[in-house]
Amino acid sequence: MDRVTVDELVVEFALVRLDHPGLDLEEIAAMVVRRAGPDRTLEFAARNLATRDELRGGAFESAVEYVLRTVLTLRDEADREWM
């Protein structure tokens, strides 16, 4: 199974957000992780561990944190480019 690219992750996040506009960003990230399945959950949790050097919860929570942090980081970078 190939790794999910950041671009693929952002597209999936955007599609879930379009389908569920009333949810907050953390709930959207959780939906993305649930839809991704157990293998991807472990992949995202491992990426979070590699970035943070710690797990601050179970694999699911860590995967959600990774998805949310990735999307917010990219959004912040895009905002800075427009300034």
Backbone hydrogen bonds, N-H to C=O, Kabsch-Sander energy under -0.5 kcal/mol:
donor,donor_aa,acceptor,acceptor_aa,energy
9,L,5,T,-2.2
10,V,6,V,-2.5
11,V,7,D,-2.3
12,E,8,E,-2.5
13,F,9,L,-2.4
14,A,10,V,-2.6
15,L,11,V,-2.5
16,V,12,E,-2.3
17,R,13,F,-2.4
18,L,14,A,-2.3
19,D,15,L,-1.9
20,H,16,V,-1.7
23,L,20,H,-1.6
28,I,24,D,-1.9
29,A,25,L,-2.4
30,A,26,E,-2.1
31,M,27,E,-1.9
32,V,28,I,-2.3
33,V,29,A,-2.2
34,R,30,A,-2.6
35,R,31,M,-2.6
36,A,32,V,-1.6
37,G,33,V,-1.1
37,G,34,R,-0.5
41,T,37,G,-2.2
42,L,38,P,-2.1
43,E,39,D,-1.9
44,F,40,R,-3.1
45,A,41,T,-2.5
46,A,42,L,-2.5
47,R,43,E,-2.1
48,N,44,F,-2.2
49,L,45,A,-2.5
50,A,46,A,-2.5
51,T,47,R,-2.0
52,R,48,N,-3.0
53,D,49,L,-2.4
56,R,54,E,-0.5
62,S,58,G,-2.5
63,A,59,A,-2.4
64,V,60,F,-2.5
65,E,61,E,-2.3
66,Y,62,S,-2.1
67,V,63,A,-2.4
68,L,64,V,-2.7
69,R,65,E,-2.8
70,T,66,Y,-2.5
71,V,67,V,-2.3
72,L,68,L,-2.6
73,T,69,R,-2.4
74,L,70,T,-2.2
75,R,71,V,-2.3
76,D,72,L,-2.5
77,E,73,T,-2.2
78,A,74,L,-2.2
79,D,75,R,-2.3
80,R,76,D,-2.0
81,E,77,E,-1.6
82,W,78,A,-1.1
83,M,79,D,-0.6
83,M,80,R,-0.7
